[in-house]
Amino acid sequence: MYYRRTVSDAQINRELLDNVLNTNTRWVVLALLTGFIVAGALIAAGLLVNRGLGLTGLNRPVFWGFFITNFVFWVGISHAGVMISAILRLSQAEWRRPMVRAAETMTVFALMTSLLMPIIHAGRPWRIFYWVLPYDFSRGIWPDVRSPLVWDPTAITTYLTSSMLFVFTALIPDFAVIRDRSTGWRRTVYGVLAMGWHGNPRQWKLQGIAGILLSALILPVFVSVHSIVSWDFGVSLVPSWHVTVFAPYFVIGAVLSGVSAVVTLMIIMRRLFKLDNYIWEEHIDGLARLLIVVAIGWHFFFWLEFVFALWLVEDQELVVWHLRLFEPPWSWFFLAFYVNSFLIPVPLWMLRRVRRSFNWMLWTSLLVNIGMFFERLIIIVPALMRKGPIPFQYGTYRPSPVEITIVAGTFFLVGFLMLMFSKFFPLIPLWEEKEGQQLSDSVQIGRVTVPGLVKE
């Protein structure tokens, strides 16, 4: 057991603002690489808009494929911010401090990316806005409030707006720090963003109240968003979709994938920006313990859905499950999903040395999200392939290179946006770290506390 001295406020400012105030060669290389791949995905999306959905593998009866799978996946990833920031803030978990902003920022960018998927999936993006909110009111054309086309944009834009407000509120004290360390136009811009922040007791009190209120208010939105996404499926009559357990099943699955994504992001941040003084084994260990609980809860709802299918003994439902379990390639996807999402990571997370290993946690968290993408895929596509009551109505689906390129590009898009954010704003909140350092004499991290020292 060994210790590391707490860092000073000046060192916090210097290290956490290094990428903001200076140009990092690794940052430039990664930004160019991700930007190049995103440009390729944009070209593929433009080609799809120009040539139509015939370039995809979508066909009757499989009209939802990789794009909608990716939409559900990124909405799930977006749940990380609220889980890490709002819930852990309200529960006063001190180990949350280094990861709150990265999680909140990833929430915003994941939601933006998810909104792109239904627009691209429509094939004619300009038309989807009309059917979500018709603008021809002179003829009495109004949105159909019973349609998921209205539910999803309403829920996601509400969540996106509240998440952006959440991020901006927590950034205000850091804007002031960057303002005071900048010159020229940067000082002017950050001065405007800081909104007159000088760190007096009244401002700190209002900032704390705003954080608590936003944390409490965003929780119902957090639950409702993925519940509404699940109702896109639950309100239909497609076999294996009209299941009452879908709302909690989707929500807890979203938390599992989102928190796993935060683990991946924190480890990459630690290595890319040399944040060893701020992201410790204790933080990853805390997230791993949280993931164990969430994964077991998700596993319960997964098997509950499977038991419902067997209990009802509906012919079409059993046909879909037979396709998922026994017919390649869907049986391979099912096996990969179940092994990656539960059988490999959860037993490993039970081991303390795995939970405190950055390498092990990086690979297990990546496996979880690979598995969760496959989970969304086998929920959506096989059910549509066996949608009809007779074999004449069965169909197949194979994603085209255009679909694969666009979906792969969304992962690099989120990475590119995170890199852009890190160039202008610190990914770890300065004021949170300074507040944590001030409490280091009284807050126990791990099992040992030494005055003036923090356990590593």
N, C-alpha and C positions, 0 to 999 in steps of 0.2 A: 504494500500500500504506500503510495507516495502522493505528494501534494504540489500544487502550483499556486504561487501568490496571485492575489487578485490584481487585475490590470487597472491602471489609473484612467481617469477620464480623458486625459490627453492621448493616451495610447489607444483608447477606444475610438476617439475621433480620427486618429491617424490611420489605424488599420481598417476600420470599417468604411472610411471614405476614400481609401486608396484607389479603388477602381473608378470612383466618381470623379476625382480630381486629377487622376493620371491615366495615361493610356497603357493598357496591359496587352502585350503581344499575343498571349494566349487568347485573350478576349477577342482581339481583332480576327485571329484565325478562325475561331469558332463562329463568330458573327458572319464572316464571309462564307464559311462552309454551309451553315444553316440557311443563310439568305439565298445561296445558290440553289439549294434543294427546294426551298419554298417557291422560288421563281419557276422552277420546273413544274411544281404542282399547280401553280397559277396558269401556266401555259396549258397544262392538261385540262384544267377547269374551263379555260377559255375555249379550247377545242370542243369540249363537251357542250358548252352553251351554243356554239356555232353549228355543230353537226347534229345535236340532239341526243336523247337518251339511248338511241340505237348503238352508241359506242360502249354502253355498259352491258353487263350480263343480265340485266333485269328483263323479265319476260312473264307472260301469264302462266301461273298465278303468282309468281314471286315478284312483286312490285317493290318490296323493301329488301335491301341487301346491305352492302358494306356501308353505304352512307348513313342509313338509319342506325345500324349497329354502332358506328362511330359517334353518332349524335348521342345515343344513350350512354356510351362509354365516357365521353367528355363531360356530360352532365354529372355523371358519377364522380369523376375526378374533382369536379368543382366543390364537392361537399367537404373537401379537406379543410378549406379555410375556416368554415364555421365550426367544424369539429375541434380544430386546434385552437382557434382564437376565442370564439364565443364561449364554448362550453368550458374549456380549460381556464379562461379568464374568470368566468363566473364561479368556478370551483376553486379559484386562487391557487392553481398549480404553478409553482414557481419555475419548474423546468420547461415551461412553454416558451419562455422569453426569446430565445434565439430563433425560433422557427415560426413565430406568428406572422411576420410580414411576408415571408416567402410563401407560406400557405395561403394567405389572403390574396396575394398577387396571382398565384397560380389559379385560384378560384376565378378571378376576373378573366384571365386569359383563356382558361378552359371553357368558360361560359361563352365568350366571344367566338371561340372555335366551334363550339357545339351549335351555335346559331347559324353558322355557315353551312352546315350539313343539310338541313331541310331545304335551304335556298338552292344549293347546288343540285340536290336530289330532284327538285321540281323540273329541272331541265330548262325551264324558261323563268329565270329568277324574277323578272319584272312582274310576272303574273301572280306569284305567291303573295306579294304585298296586297294586291287587290282582293284576293280571297280571304286574307286574314282580316283586313279592314277595308271593305269596299268604299270607294270614294264617290260612287255615283248615287248619292242620296236622293237626287231629284226623281229617280225612278223607284225609290223605296227599297233599295237593295241594302240590307244590313248584315252584319256578321252573324253567323249561326253560332250562338253561344253553346250549343250542344256539340260542337265540333272540336276535336283536338287541335285543329289549325288555329283556333282561338285560345284554347287553354295553354298550350305550350309557350307561344310568344308572350302571353300575359304573365305567366309564372316566371319565365326565365328573365324577361326584361326587369321585372320587379326585383328578382334576386340579384341581377347584375347591377342595378342601380344602388341597391342597399350595400352590396359588396364594395363597389367603388367608393361610396361614402365612408364605409368602414376603413378602407385603406387610406383614403385622403385624411381623415381625422387623425389617424395614428401617425401620419407623416408630418404633420404641421410642426412639432418641435424639431424634427430633423431638418426641415426646410430652413429653420432659423439658424441651425448650426452651419449648414452649407452656405447660407447667405453671409454669415460672419467670416467665413474662410475663403470667400470668392471675391473676384473683382470684375469690373466691366459689366457686360450684359448678363453674365451669369448671376451676379449679385442682384441686379434689377429683377430678373425673372424669379429667383428664389425668394427675394424680398416680397414680391407680390404673392407668391404661393404661401409664404409664412404668415400672411394676414396680420402683421403687426405683433407677432409672438416675441415676447421678451422673457418668458419664464417666471412671471410673478406668481404669487400664491393663488390669486383668483383664476388666472389662466390654467394653471395645473389642476385646480379643482374642477373647472368646467370641462377640461379635457378628460379627466377621470370619469365624471358623470356621463359625458357623451359616450365613452367607451362602454360603460356598463349598460346604458340604455340601448345602444345599438346592438350589443351582444344579446340582450334579452329580446329585442324586437325582431332580430333576424332569425331566431330559432324557429318560430312557426313557418317562416318562408322556407327555411332549410328543409323542414319535414315535408312541406307541401309540394315543393318543386319536383322531387323525384317521385312522389306519390302521383302527381298529375301525369308525369311521363309514363308511369306504370299503367295509368288508366287509358292511355292511348291503346294499350293492348287489352286491358281488362274489360273495357266496354264493348269489345268486338265479340263475334261469335266464332272466331277462328279457334280450332282445337288447341288445347293446352294454353290458350291465352286468357280465356274468361275465368280467371282464378281470383278468389277474394283475397288471397294472401299476398298478391303481387305488390301492394303498396309498401307494407313493412319489409318485404323481401327485397324490393328494389332499393329502399332507403338504406338498409343496413349493408347491402352489397355496395352501394355507393360510398358509404363510410369506409368500408374495407379497402376499396380501390383508391379512394382519396388519401387516406392516411398512409397507405403503402407508397403512393406517389410522393408524399411529403418526405418519407424516409429516403427515397431515392434522391430527391432534390437536395436534401440537407447534406447527404454524403458527397454529392457532386460539388455543391457549393463549398464544402469544407476543403476539398482538394483543389478546386479551381482558383479560389480566392484566398487560400491559406488561412482559414478561419479556425485553426486548431485551438486558439485561446477561447473560443466562444461555443463551438459545437463539440460536446464531449461524449464519452461513452454513456454517461448517465442519461443524456437526452435521448439517444437512440434506444437505450434500454427502456426508458419510459414509454416511448412510442411502441416498442415491441410488446410490452405488457398490455397496452391498450389494444393492439392488433389481435392478441390472443383472445381477448374477450369478444371483440367484434367478430372475428372469424368463426368462433364457436356459435355465436348468435345467428350469423348468416347461414351456417351449416344447418342449423335447426330448421330455418325457413325453407332452405333448399329441399331437404328431405320431406318437409311438410307438403310442398308442392308435388313431389313425386308420389307420396302416399295418397294425396287427393286423387291423382290420376288413376291409381290402382283401385282405390275404394269405389269410385264412381263407375268403373268398368264401362266407359263409353268407347265404342269401337274406334271412332276417329282419334280419340285421345290416345288410345293404346297404339294405333298405327304411327302417330307422331313419335311417341316414346320408343317404339321399336326402331324407327329410323335413327333417332338420336343414339341409341345404345348399341345397335348391332349392324348398321349399314355404313360402310366407309363412303366418304371420308368423315361423315358426321360422328361416327363412333370414335374416330381418332381425335377429333376436336373435343368430344365429350371427355375422353380419357385425359387429354392434355389439360383441359380446363379444371377437372377435379383434382388431378395430381398437383398441378401448379398452384392452385388457389388454396388447397387445404392439406393434402397428404404430405407434401414436402415442407412448406413453411411452418405450419403450426407446431408439429413435433420439434422442429429445430428451435423455434422460439421459446420452447420450454426450457432450453439449456441456457444458463446464464452466460457462458462464454460465447455463445452464438449471438445473443442479444447485445453484447457489448463489443462485438466485432464489426467494424465498418464494412469489411469485405463480405462477410456472411449476410449482413443486413441489406447490403446493396443488391446482391443476387436474389435473395428471397423476396424482397419487395418488388423487384422486376418480374420475377416469376408470377407473383400474385396478379399483377396487372396484365400480363400475357394471358393468364388463365381467365381473368375477368372479361377480357375482350372476347375470348372464345365463348364464354358463358352467354354474353349478349348475342353472339352470332347464332348459337344453337337454340336460343329462345326464339329468335325472329325467323330465320330462314326455314328450318325444317317444318315448322307449323304451317307456313305458307305453301311449301311444296306438297303437303298433304291436306290442303284446305278443303278440297271438294269431297263429297260423300262417296264418289265412285272413282275407280282408278283412271277413267278417261280424263278426269280433271286434274290429275297429278302433274307436277312439273319439276324441273331441275333448275339449278342456279350455279353459275360459276363466275366469279368476279373477273372483269376484264382488266387489262393492264392500265387503262385510264382510271378505273376505280381504285386500284391498288396504289397508283401514283398519287392520287389526290388524298387518299386516307393516310398514306405514309407521310405526305407533306404536312398534314395537320400536326403530327408529333414534332416535326422540326419547326413548324410555325410557333408552337407554344414555347419551344426552346429559344427560338429567335427573339420572341417578345420578352422572355425573361432576361435574356442577355441585354436587350435594349433598355429594359427597366433598370438593370443593375448598373448601367453606365450613367444614369442620371439620378438614381435614388439608392440609398443603402438597402441591401436585402435583409440586414439584421437591424432592428430599431436601436438607434443610439441611446435614446432615453430609457428604453426598457433595460438595456444592459447596464447603464449607469445606476438605475434604480435597483437592479438585482445585485450590483456590487455593494451598494450601500446597505443592503439587507443581508449580505453574505455572512456577517457575524452572528446573525440570529436565525437564518434560514438554513436548514440542514439539507444538503444534497448528498444522497447516498446514506451512509450510516455513521459518518464521522464528521464532526465540525470542529475546526480549530480556529481561534480568533485570528482574523486577518488572513486566513488561508481557506482555500476551497479545495475539496477533494477532487482529484482528477479521475 
